[in-house]
């Protein structure tokens, strides 16, 4: 009997947390529109513009690391450069987002 009570209590807590999670997720949609840039009459998402800027910037940083000799010391180069590109994309989106 006690196990059934504990199960029902856990189920009630999980249901409340699930409802709270859904409500918090939906509150992000209340801003009205996604952050975007108008480029030549078309709206582009801010993350896409950030990605278009961060890929060439990552290539420039990679060339600088190759010239300085630090590229050879990187343990997992692909992961490092992918993470650098994601970091630059998120930083651009955060700093230059129109909202």
NORQUISUL-V340530 format. One record per backbone hydrogen bond with DSSP energy under -1.0 kcal/mol. NH is the residue of the N-H (numbers start at 1). CO is the residue of the C=O. E is the energy in kcal/mol with one decimal. If there is no record, write none. Layout:
<<NH | CO | E> <NH | CO | E>>
This chain:
<<5 | 1 | -1.7> <6 | 2 | -2.3> <7 | 3 | -2.3> <8 | 4 | -2.4> <9 | 5 | -2.3> <10 | 6 | -2.5> <11 | 7 | -2.4> <12 | 8 | -2.3> <13 | 9 | -2.2> <14 | 10 | -2.4> <15 | 11 | -2.2> <16 | 12 | -2.1> <17 | 13 | -2.5> <18 | 14 | -2.4> <19 | 15 | -2.3> <20 | 16 | -2.5> <21 | 17 | -2.5> <22 | 18 | -2.3> <23 | 19 | -2.4> <24 | 20 | -2.4> <25 | 21 | -2.3> <26 | 22 | -2.2> <27 | 23 | -1.3> <29 | 26 | -1.3> <30 | 27 | -1.2> <37 | 44 | -2.8> <39 | 42 | -3.1> <42 | 39 | -1.7> <44 | 37 | -2.9> <46 | 35 | -2.3> <49 | 45 | -1.8> <50 | 46 | -2.4> <51 | 47 | -2.2> <52 | 48 | -2.1> <53 | 49 | -1.4> <54 | 50 | -2.5> <55 | 51 | -1.9> <57 | 53 | -1.4> <58 | 54 | -2.4> <59 | 55 | -2.0> <60 | 56 | -2.2> <61 | 57 | -2.3> <62 | 58 | -2.4> <63 | 59 | -2.3> <64 | 60 | -2.0> <65 | 61 | -2.1> <66 | 62 | -2.3> <67 | 63 | -2.4> <68 | 64 | -1.9> <70 | 65 | -1.3> <71 | 65 | -1.6> <80 | 76 | -2.3> <81 | 77 | -2.6> <82 | 78 | -2.4> <83 | 79 | -2.5> <84 | 80 | -2.1> <85 | 81 | -2.2> <86 | 82 | -2.4> <87 | 83 | -2.6> <88 | 84 | -2.5> <89 | 85 | -2.3> <90 | 86 | -2.7> <91 | 87 | -2.4> <92 | 88 | -2.5> <93 | 89 | -2.6> <94 | 90 | -2.4> <95 | 91 | -2.7> <96 | 92 | -2.8>>
